[in-house]
Amino acid sequence: MRTRKLHRAANETGAAAPAVRETADFAPRLAIVIPVYKHSVLMTEAVESALAQRASFDIAIVIVDDGCPFPETETIGSAYATAHANVFYVRKPNGGLSSARNYGVDFAFDLFPGIEAVYFLDADNRITPPAMQDVFDFLQSRPEIAWVYPNIDKFGIGWNGSYQAPYSRLLHLTFDNICEAGSMVARRVFDAGIRFDETMKAGFEDWDFWLQCISHGFEGANYPFFGFDYRQRAESMLRDSHRTKAAIMSYIREKHKKLFQPDTLAAWEHAESPRYAAIATGTYAVSLFSDPTAPHAKIDLETYIDRYWAALAEPDAHGVPPFMLWIAPAHLEALRKIGVIHNVLWHAERLAEKHHLVALRLEHDPGRIELRQIEAGAPDYMARKPLAWMCSVDLFKACVDDISEEWIGSIRGRHPSPDTVELVIRGPFKAFDLDRTVLSATNGLLSTLGVFRDSAYRRMANPRWTWRGGYFPPIKTHYRLLREALGAAPVLPRIPGKDQAPRIGFLLPIASFGGVEKVAYAMARELTRLGYEAHLYVLGKPSCELVFDHGDFASINFLMDDYPLWGGAHHFAGHDLMMAQDEGARVERLLGLFAGLDVVVNCQVAPVNAILGELRRRGVKILDHVHVLDRARSGRAAGHPYIALAYEHIYDLILTCSEQMVDWFHGMGVPNAKLMHIRNAPSFDLREAEVRAILRQRQRRGRPERLQALFLGRLDSQKGIERLYAAARLIQRRKLPVDIRLVGGEVLGDRSGGSWTERFAELGIRLEPAIYSAKGLTDAFAEADVLLLTSRWEGAPLTILEAQRVGCVPVVTAVGAVGELVEHDIDGLLLHAEDDNAVAQELVGALERLLGDAHLHNRLSVKAAENVAARTWAENLSPLIERLEAWFPFRSEEIELRRTVTSSPGR
């Protein structure tokens, strides 16, 4: 009678009304849910195996008839329910396997609230008599796990596969569904609201279920003595699923987008299958990590040796990292301090796959960070002893197997027999950091090799320990699964910190002293103050002048490749473009380098646009920062704004330094919603007290008897150097009391009229080297009365603002956005002429006016300083900060607090 009532209720209402409740005599702790559809006869084996369980607790067996059209299902199911008090048969309209499993779970929990776990047994499979007791006990003994999955022993078409490896979320997402649906699941999983996705009717619904569990922070574990028998026939629902796997996986990836993010996968790699084994020179302690700056496992060398030999026997269940690194902890720390540790490991990994060995050399340079790759044959190849070595574990194994010393022992000299490449890292290392180790990395490598060769394991065969065959890929290859999942190689070994600060990458073609770089540095400095994490990427020359403060960037990264910074096979509005399919696009390498970023700010790196669309598809916010509309030799407008137009679709925002540029973009078809004006401010900070002291000194000097005029910049056509030269000649002819100070450098490709250095020297004006330090620039502006700028085109030059801040009056051509920085006759003088001679005449006239008016210079100077004092990066970046807060709202409270602190008086 119980069976009929349940059957009738399910048919009439779509939900089974429970006919019995938990009693003192029957209080099941486990439910076995058996969904049935068209396995009417085979299900008898499943039910019989469930009834045969030998357990110390009650088990409820729930048969869910998912609207099976075969009458035997109802007949057999009803018979079992009638014959056995712990069997319950329910019938429901057909909804698919997910629906049937969910129905059985909810039915069991409603009927028996004390159930602690659920086991899913498909109707064509079976379990051995002790299975449920053993697995339930294992689940209860491991509170950190939420489900237990079996090895796979197939009958019918026989196969036995070992799933015994430690559970890996990385493997579960990137390799295959490593957990059979026939698993035991703890009650707390279902209490968290997790159920099978009932829209998935083509298969892999169990894979999706486990990914839901992972999303909620649950993990599983294999029980090697499970006792699960999987029926395999030539055709099945699983085989149908594999035929449509691509479409199903596309749905799963989209649904679980966060799990497939680079951050998530990289963090799991670090925790489960670390990429590097760093053997400390001197102590031989072994650190296992992907990201050396994150907490990681540390073991002794003996334990590492055990794992190494175990991995040879069962590489799917035991493993060591794919790359070995011999380095002193002090040297790792030195690389971390200057912000290049992740980038150095990224390059070393890449090189270790192409060469036998990678030798790392560290050199001191107080003003620059630079990476160089030195091949055999170069004059300075292996000129100094390496401070670290890296190789693949496969190369190391070959050395262990080959006991001859000559080949590998040659690394002690300058001409090693192994194919060795040097990676030289120059930076502001302290001598103490470079000389803290007594034992060399070379001796460390060779000593480690000797220990492995002497190991007793080496003289033994390495047969597989378990009788089941391996199915999982070797643990040492898991890093390749990460690469394949992200379409990136190598993947930068950096994982997010605990504070989850949004990471913003600034992409630069070069990292020298130009205005584009200085704006990026200033933005990074302010964003870092507000709690964001700024990272610098230099895609051209792998060198970075240290003109920013330590701490402005969390990391400094170089592509270190022969990467073209302009051009391509495609054309747009007279400009050559590169597309993602082009060979030079470096898609995989750049995606690996940028892995883990939340925001990318492209600071005029034209070819990188080719891969930014893929980053945006992955959820990264893409910004372009455009500074100036250049001019071709013919005079037509050209440059990065046109590149931005070609790729406008991929950008969430286009930042400009001027309203003029906003208007230009809007006129060219870019919606206003995608445009944001970020006003420039001085590129470096000065304390208010310093500024006041300079302005007081200027007031004490009074009206200048001789005008001190400063030109600061490149001696090229864009800067209008011909105009300045013509003006200097006029000043001399008129014998005006004006001294011109020329600071900068010549441009080699812009000397059609001969050397400007020599031509100015003929006028008695000596060219001084460029000034890069904040102090040097401040002193130059403080000593000058006027700043001269005769450019043919400009953006919004930082030089003008930095001069105005300390009362140096700009006398400048009204080109580009200069008029947005200088108001004529208010805080500077604008030159409106366009012809070169006319500009020179107007410039000299402006200087004569300053010399002739006793009060004009002082009035302009005071007003210039007042106006720039109100220009700060904190204020200018506020529209962008608001947008970032909208994109990353979980950061807004902390950012508001930091903003209050950093904008307080006296900064």
N, C-alpha and C positions, 0 to 999 in steps of 0.2 A: 504493500500500500504506500510506503514511503516513496518508492520510485515513481509510481503513477502521479502522486501529488506534485512532485518536483517537475515531472515531465509536462503535466498539464499547465502548471503555472508559467513555465518558460514559454510554452507555445502561445498562451493567451496574452501575456503581458510583456514578453521579451526579457523578463528577469525572473530568475528562479526564486520562489518564495520558500525559505527554509522550512522544512517540516520537523527537524529535530534540532536540539541544541546540545552544547557541551554538558556532559553529566559526570558524576563522580566515576562512573564505570568507563566512560569513553571521553578522554580529553586529549585529542591529538596535538603533538608538538610539531608535526611535520605533515605537509600536504603534498601528495604526488599528483600533479595535473597532467592528464593525458588527453590532448586534443585529437579528435578523430574526424577524418574526412576521406572517404573512399579506401581506408585501410581496415575494412570491416572485419576481415578474418585475421589479418596479421595482428590486430590489436589484442587478440587473445594472449599472444606471447608476452606482450607488454604488460597486460593486467596480471597475468600469472606470475611474472617476475616481480611485480610490485607486491602481490599477495604473499610471495615466498620470502619477503624480507624478515630477517631475524633481528629484531630491535627491542630495546628495553623500554621503549615509549610507543604510544599509539600513533598510527599513521592513517590519515584520511586519504583515500584514493578517489579523485574526482575525474570522471570520464566526461568530457565535453564533446557532445555530438554537434559539430558545426554545420547543421543542416545537410548532413550526408544524404545523397539520393538513394543509397543502397539500403534496403530494409534490414539487412543483417546487422547493421550497426545498432539500430534500436533494439533489435531482438537480443543481441549478445550483451549490449550494455545494460539493458533492463534485467537480464538474467543474473549478471554479476551483482548488480545492486540488490536484487532480491535475495541472493544467496549469501551475501557477505555484509555484515553490519557496518563495516568501515569503507564500503564502496558506494559512491554516489554518482548516479547517471543523470546528466542534464542535457536537454536538447535546446538548441537556439537556432534562429535563422542564420544562414550562411553569411559569414563576415570575413572569412580568411583566418589564417593561422594566428595572427596577432590578436584578433578579436576573441578567438577561442581561448587562448591562453589567459588573456585579461579576464574573461568571463569566469574561468575556473578559479583564478586567484581571488577575485572579489567574492565569489560564492563561498570559497573556503574560509575567508576571513570573516564574512558575515555570519557563517554558521558556527565557526569555532574561533573566537577572538584570541584564544591562547596559542594559536599556531605561531611558531618561531621561525620557520623557514619553509620554502617551497622548492620542490624539485620538479623540473619539467622533463617528462618522458614522452617522446614522440611515439605514435601508435605503432610504428614499424621497428622500434628499437627495444632493448631489454637491459635489465640490470641483474647483477649477481646477488645472491641472498644477503651477504653481509654489507652490501654497498651503503645503504642508507644509514645504518648505525655508524659505520666507519667515517663516512663523509660528514655526518651531523656532528660527531665528536670532534672531528678536525676543525670544522667551522666554529664550534663553540670554544675551542682551545686557542683560536687566533682572532682575538677581538679586532685586530687592525684590518681584517679582510671582510668583504661583504658577500662574496660568492666563491664557490669551489667548482672548478671545471676538470674534466677528465682527460686522460690520454685517449687517443682514438684507436680502438681495436675493431676493425671492420670484418664482418662476415658476409657471405655471398660472394662478392668480389673482394677477396681478402687483402688486408693491408693493416699494418700496425705502425702507428706514429707516436713518437715521444713528444709530449708537450710539457716536459718536466722542467724546462728552464724557468728561472725566476720570472714572475709575471712582469711584462713590459708594456706600459701604455704606448710607448713609441712604436713597438712592434704591432700592437693591436690596431693602431691607426694607419700605419704606413705599409704593412706587409700583408696581413690577412686577418680574418676573424679567427683569432687564436683560441676563442672560448666556444665550445660546442653549446648549443641550446640546452642539451641535457646536463645542466649544471644545477647545483643547489644554491639558492639565493636567500640571504638573511631577510627577515621581516622588515628591518629598518629601511631597506631599499624601497619597498613598496610603500611604507609609511611616508617616504620622501616624495611620493606622488609619481614615481616612475612606473610606466607601463609600456607594453609593446605598441609601436606605432601602427594603428589600424588602417592607415592609408597605404601601407607598404604590403602589397599583395603579390609582388613578383619575387620575393625572397630577400635574404639578408636582413630581415626584421630583427633577428637575434643580435646581429652586429650592431645595429642601431640601438638596441636595448642596452648593450654593454657600454656604448659610447655615452648614452644618457647617464649611466652609473658613474662613468669617469667624470662627466661634467659636474656631478654632485659630490665629487671627492672620494668616491668609493673605489676600491681595488679588489681584485680577485687573486686566487692562488690555485695552482694545480695540486691535486692529490694523486700521487702516482699509483696508488693501489685502489682506484675508484671502483672498478668492476662494472664498466659500461661497455655494452656491445652495440655497435652501429651497423645497421643493415645497409649494404651498398649494392645497388643493382645498376644495370647498364644505363638506365634512364631514371631520372628522379626530378623532384622539384628543385633540388640543389643544382643539378646540371642545367635546368632551364634558367635558373638565376644567373649562372655564369655566362650564359649567352647574352644576357642583357646587363651584365655587370657594370659596364661603363655608365649607362644611364642611371642605374641605382646608386652607384658611387657618387655621381654628380649631385644627386639629391642629398645623400648623406653628408657630403662635404659642405654643401650650402647650409644644411640644417645645423651642422656642428662646426660652423666656421671658426669659432674661437678655439676649438681643439686643434684645428689645422693651422693655426697661426704660427709663424716662425718662433715667437717667444715661447709658446707652449711646448712645441716639439723640441726646441733646443734645451729647455729646462729638463725635459724628460730624458733626453740623451745624456745630459750632464749627470743626472741622478742614477740612471739605469745602465747606460752603456758609455761611460766616459771615453772621450776621444784620445786623450793623452795620458801617458804614464811618465811622470817627471821623477827621475831618480836623482836625488840630491847628492851632489859631489861632496864627499867627505863622510856623510852619515849613511848614505845609501837608503835612506827612508824613501818610500815611493808614494807620491801623491797622484791620485786618480781624479782627473777633472776634464771637463770641456772648457769651462770658464775658471781660470785660476783665481779670480777675485771672489768667487762664490764659495760658500762652505762646501767642502768636499772630503772624500774618504782618504785616509792615510794608512798605509800598511807597511810592514817591514819587508825587506827584500826576500826573506825566506817564504813568506806568504805569497808574494808575487811569483816566485819561482814555482810554487805548488800550482797556482792558477794557470801559469803558462803551460805546464805539462798537461794539466787537466783539459785545457782548451784544445790541445792536440788530439786528445782522445774523443772528447765530445764538444766540438766547437759551438754547437747550438745551445748547450746548457751551461757551459763554462767559457769564460773569455777574459782576455786582457785587451787593453786599448790598442787600436790599430797603429798608433804612433808613439815612439819612445823618445824621451827628451832627457838629456843629461845636463843639468844646470844647477847652480847654487841658488838656494832660496833668496839670497841677497841680490842676485842678478835678476831674478823674477820680480822682486820688489822694486828694483831700480827701473825696470821697464814699466811697471805699473805706475810709479810715481810720475813719469813723464807722459803717461797716457797712451802708450803704444803697445801694451802687452797683448791685447786681442789681435791687433793688426799684424804684429810680428808672428804670432802663432798661425794666423791665417796664411801668411806668405810662406812660412816654414812648411806647413802642411802641403801647400800647393807644390812647393819645390821638392819635397820629399817624395812626391809621387812621380816626379820626372827624373830625379837623380838618386844615386845610392845614399848619399849623406848630405846634410845641410849643416854647415859650420856657421855659428853665430858669433859675430865680433861686435863689441861695444866700444865706441870711441867718444871722447869728450868734445863737445862743442857748446859753448855757453849761450850762443845766440840763435841756434838753429836746430831743428829736428829733421833728420834726413834718413832715408833708407836707400841702400844700394845693393844691387845683386852683382857679384863678381864671379865670372866664369874662369875656368882654368886657362892659362895663357896670358891673362891680364898682368900688367907690371906689378901691381900690388896684391896679387892673388896670394892668399895665405901668408901675408907679410907679418902678421902677428898671431899669437896663439889664440885659438877660439876659446870663448868663455862658455860656450854651450854647443851641443850637437843634437841633431834630430835625424831619425830614420824611421822607416816603416818597420812594423814588427815582422813582416815577411823578410825584409833584408836582414834583420837581426837573426831570424831563424836560420837563414842560409849561412850566416857566419857561425852560428852554434854548430850546425851540421858539418861545416868544413873546418877541421881543427888546425889547418895550416895558419901560421901567424903572419906570413910575409905580406899578404894582400891587405888585410885590415890593419896590420901593425904599421903600415906606411903612412897612416894619418898623423903620425908623430912629426912628420917632416912637411916641407913646403910643396912636395909633389906627390900627393897621395894617389895610390893606384885606383881606389874606388872613385867613381864619378861623383865628384864633390863640388858643390856650389857654396859660395860664401854669401851670407846675408849680413851686411854691415849696418849697424844702427848707430847713428851719430845723434847726440843730444846732450843736454846739460846734466850729465852724470857727475856725481861727486867721485873724486879719486878714491875715497873710502869705500864707495859702492863697488868700484871696479877691482879693488885689490883685497877683498876681504877673505878670499878662499886660499887655503894652502895647497890643496890638491887640485889638479887641473881637470877640466871636463874630459879631456882626451884620456887621461889615466882612469877616470871614472868609467868611461865607456868600455875600455879594454879590460878593466878589472871585473866589471859586471859580466862581460862576455866570458871571462875565464871561469867565473863561478858557475855559469850555466853549462859550460862545457864539462866541468867537473861533476855536475849533478848526477846522482845515481839514476835518476829518471832517464837520462840521455841514453843509457845502455840498455834500456828496456823497450819492448814493443809498446805501441800505444793503441791497443784494440779498443773498440767501443765498449763501454761498461754495461750498457743496458741492451736488452735483446730487441727492443723496438728500434726502428729506423728513425733517423733524424728528419724533421720536417722544417724546423725554423732555420733561417739563414744563420751563419756563424756570427757570434756576438761582435767579433772584430769588424764585421761589415755593416753594422747598424748605421754607421755614419753615412753610408751610401744611401740607405733608405731615407735618411733626413734630406740628403741632397735631392733625391728623386722626388720626394714629396713637395719640395719647395722649388724645384726646377733651378737649383742654384748649386754652384760648385766653385770653390769650397764655401761653406757656410761660416760666417764670422762667429767665433766661439764666445759669444757674449749673451748672458741671460739677464732678465730684468731683476732689479733689486727689490727689496721688501717694500719700499715706499711706492713702487709702481709709478714713479714720475714719468710723464710722457716724454719720449725721447725725440728730439728734433735734430735732424741732420742737415748741416749746411754744406752744400756742394760747391766747391770752387775749382776753377781750371788751374790756378796756381795760388800759392800762399805767400805772396811777397808783401809789397807795401802800397798797393793800389787802393783806390777809393772803394772798389767793389769789396775787396777783402776787409777793409777797415769797417765798413758798414756791417758786414756779416759778424765781425768780431764784437762790435758794439751791441748788436742785437743779441748775440749769444750771451754776452756778459749780463745784460739786463734780464734775459729769460732765466739764466742760472740763478740770479738773485731771487727770482720769484719762485724757485723750486722746480723749474723744468730742468731736463737733462740735455745739454747741448753737445753735439758731436760734430767734429770737423772732418770733412772728406776732401782730399786734394786729388783730383783725377788726372792732372798733368804731371809736371815734374815732381817727383816724390821728395819734396823739400819744403819746409815750413819755417819762415822767419818768425822768431818768437817776439812779436810786437804786441801780443795780448798777455793778459795776466794769467798766471798759473791758476787753474781752477775755473777759468771761463768755459773750458771745454772738458767734458768728462773723458773724451778720448780723441786721439788724432789718428786718422787713417789715410793711407795712400793706396792708390790702385797699382802703382809701380808697373805700368804696362806701356807699350807703345800705342797709346790711345790718342787718336786724332781729335783735336779740340775744335775742329771746324771741318765742314765739308760733308760729302756723301754723294750717293749715286742718284738721288732724287732732287727735285727742284720745286721751289715755291717762291713766287714773287721775286725772282732773280737771286734766290739764295739756295745753296746746296744743302740737302738734308740727309740725315741717316735714318733708316727705319729699322725696326726690331729684327727683321729677317736678314739684314745685311751682315756680312761676316765680321765687320769691324765693330758691331754694336756691343760685343762682350756681354750678352744678355745674362748668361749663367753666372759669370764672375761678378757682375755688378749686383745682381739680385742677392748673391751670397754676401757681398760686402755690405749691402744696405739692410740685411736681415735684422728684424727686430725694431726698426724705426717706426714711430707713430706719425711723424711729420717729416717731409722732405722740403727744404727750401733750395731751389735751384738758383744759384747765383751766377748766371750767365755761362753755364756749361752746355753748349749747343747740342752735342751728340747724345748726351745722357737722356734727352727727351725721348729717345727711341725706346727706352725701357720703363719710363715712368708710368705709362698707361697700365702696365702689368702690376706695378706697385699699387696704383690706385684701385685696381680691381680687387686687390687683397685687403683693402681697407685703409691703406696709408693715405693721409691727407697730403696733397701735392700743391706746393706753392712755387710761383716763379717770382723772382725779384729782378726787375728791369730798371736800369739806371739811366741809360742815355740812348738817344736815337743817333747813330753814327752817320757819317757821310762817306760815300765812296769817292774815289779820286775824281769821278766825273761830277761830283757835287750832289748826286741823288741820295735820298734818305736810305739808310741800310742798317743792318745789324740785328742785335738780339730781339728787339721788339717784333721784327718780322718772323723770327723763329718762334716767338711766343704765339703769334697769330696762327701759325701752322699747327701748333699743338694745343691750341686754346681749350679743346674739348677735355683734355686730361687734367686741367688745372682746377683746383677748388678755389684758388685765389691767385690773382696777379697783383703783386705789390709794386708800387712805383714810388719814386722819391719826389715826384712833383705832380701838381694838379695838371700841368700841361700834358704830361704823359697819360694821365687818366683820360683827358679829353681826346687825345690822339687814339688811344685804344678804343674808346667808346665810338669815336667816329669811324673806326675800322671794323665795327661790328661786334665788339665784346660787350656783353651786358654789364651794366653798372654794378650789379650784385656780385660780379666776380672781380671787381676792381677795388683796390684799397690803397689810398695814399698814406704812406708812412714818411713823415717829414724827417729829413736828416737832422742830426745834431752833431756836435763835436765828437770825433771818434774816440777820444780818450778823456778820462775824468781829470778835473782839477778841483782841488779843495777850494771852497769859497774864500778862505783866508789867503790862499795863493793869488787868486784872481784880484782880490782887493789890494793886495800889496803891489801887484804889477800896475794896476790902474792908478794907485797913489803915486808911484814912481813916475808914471807918464805925466801926471798932473804937475809934479814938481819940475819936470823938464821944461814945461811950458811950451810956447810956440816954437816949433823947430826952425832954426836958422837955415839948416840944410835938411831937406827931406831925405829920409832914409827909406828907399823903395826896395821891396823884396819881391823877387820872382821865385816861385817854388814849383818845380814840376819838370816834365820831360821837355827837352829841346826838340820839338817836332812840329809838324805842320798843324796837327789838331790843336796844339796849344798856341798856335799863331806866333811862332818864334820869329818869323820874318817881320811881323808887325812890331814886336818888341825891339828887335835890332834897329829897325827904321826909327823908332821913337828915341832909342839911345843915341843915335847919330844926331837927331834934331836937338836933343838936350845938350849935347856937346857943342853943336854949332851956335846955339843960343846962350851957351855958358850959364845954364840954369844951375842953381845950388841943389842938385839932386844926385845922390849916390845910389847907384843900382847894385844890389846884391843878387847874384845869380846862383841859385842852388838847384841842383838836379843832375841830369845825365843826358847824354846824347843818345839818339836812337839810330842804330847802325843802318837801318834801311831807309832813313829819311835824311840823307846827306847829299842830295842832288846839287846843292849850292856850295858844297865844301863843308869843312868842319866849323860848326858854330862856336866851338871852344876857341878856335884860332881867331875867328872873326870878331868875337866879343873882346878877346885879348888885345886886339889891335886898338880897341876903344878904351883900354885900361880896365876892363871888367873881367875879373877872373872867375871862372866857373868853379864853384865849390861842390864837393861830393854831396849826394842826397843825404838828407837828415831823416832818420826813422824813429828815433826815440821820442817819447812824449816830452821829456825835459828839453831835448835839443830843439824840437819844434816850438815849444812854448818860449824858449829864450829867443829864438829867431823872430817870432811874431812880436815879442815884447820890445825888442830892439828896433823894430821897423816902425815907421810912421804910416806907410801905405803898403798895401799888397797889390801887385800888378798881375792882371790876368787878361791876356789878349786872345783868348781861344776863339776858334772858328765854330766849334760846337761844344756843348757841355751838358751834363745832367744837372745835379745840384751839388757843386763841389764842396767837400768837407773843409778844404783849405780856407774857403771864405769864412765859414762859421768859426773855425779855430782861430783865425786872425781877429775877427770881430770880438770874440769873447774877451780878449785882452786889449781892446781899444785900437787895434791896427785897422786903418780905414781901407776898404777895398775900392780899387779903381779898376773896373772890370767890364768886359764886353757883355752886352745884354743878349746873350745867346742861351738856348735851352731854358732851364729853370732858374737861371741866375737871378732873374727879376723877382722870383719868389723868395730869394734870400736877401736881396739888397733893394731897398727903396731909395730911388734916386734923390739926392740932396737931403735925405733923412739919416741914413746910416751908412752911406757910401755913395760913390759916383758911378753911374752907368755910361758906357760908351755905346752909342747906337749906330755908328757908322759900320758899313760892311766892306767897303773897298780897303785894301791893306794900307795904302798911304793915308786914306782918310782916317782910319783907326789910329794910326801913329800920330797924326795931327791932333785928333781929338784927345788922345791920351796926354800928350804934352800940354795941351790947353788946360786939361783938368789939373795937372800938376802945377801949372802957373797960377791957376785960380786958388789952389790951396796955399801957395806961397804968398799970394797977394792979399788974402783975407785973414786977418788976425784971429778971427774966432771960428772960422768954418771947420778947420780940422778938429778943434776941441769939441765942437758941437756934434760932428759926425762920429767922432770917437766914442763919446759918452753914450750916444744913442745906440751905436752898434753893440757896445758891451751890455747895455740894458736889454736889448732885444734878444740877444743870444742867451742871456742868463735865464730867460723864460723857456728856452728850448732844451728839453732833456729827453733822453731816450725813454725814460719811464713814462713821460707824458705822451711822447710821439708814438709809442708802441701800444698805447691803451686800446685802440680799435682792434689790433691783432690779438691782444690778450683776451679781450672780450670774446672774440671768435674762438680762440683756443679753449676758453672756459666753457663755451657752448658745446664744443666737440668733446671735451674731457671734463664733464661737470663734477666728477668726484674729486677734482683737484681745486675747485674754486674757493673753498673756505681757507685752505692753507695759503693759496696765492693771495687772497685778499689780506690775510694777516701779514705776509711778507711784504706786500705792496705798502701797507701802512708803515711798517718798520723802515723800509728803504726810502720812503719819501718823507721821513720825518726831518725837521729842521736840523741844520748843522752837518748834513752829509756832505 
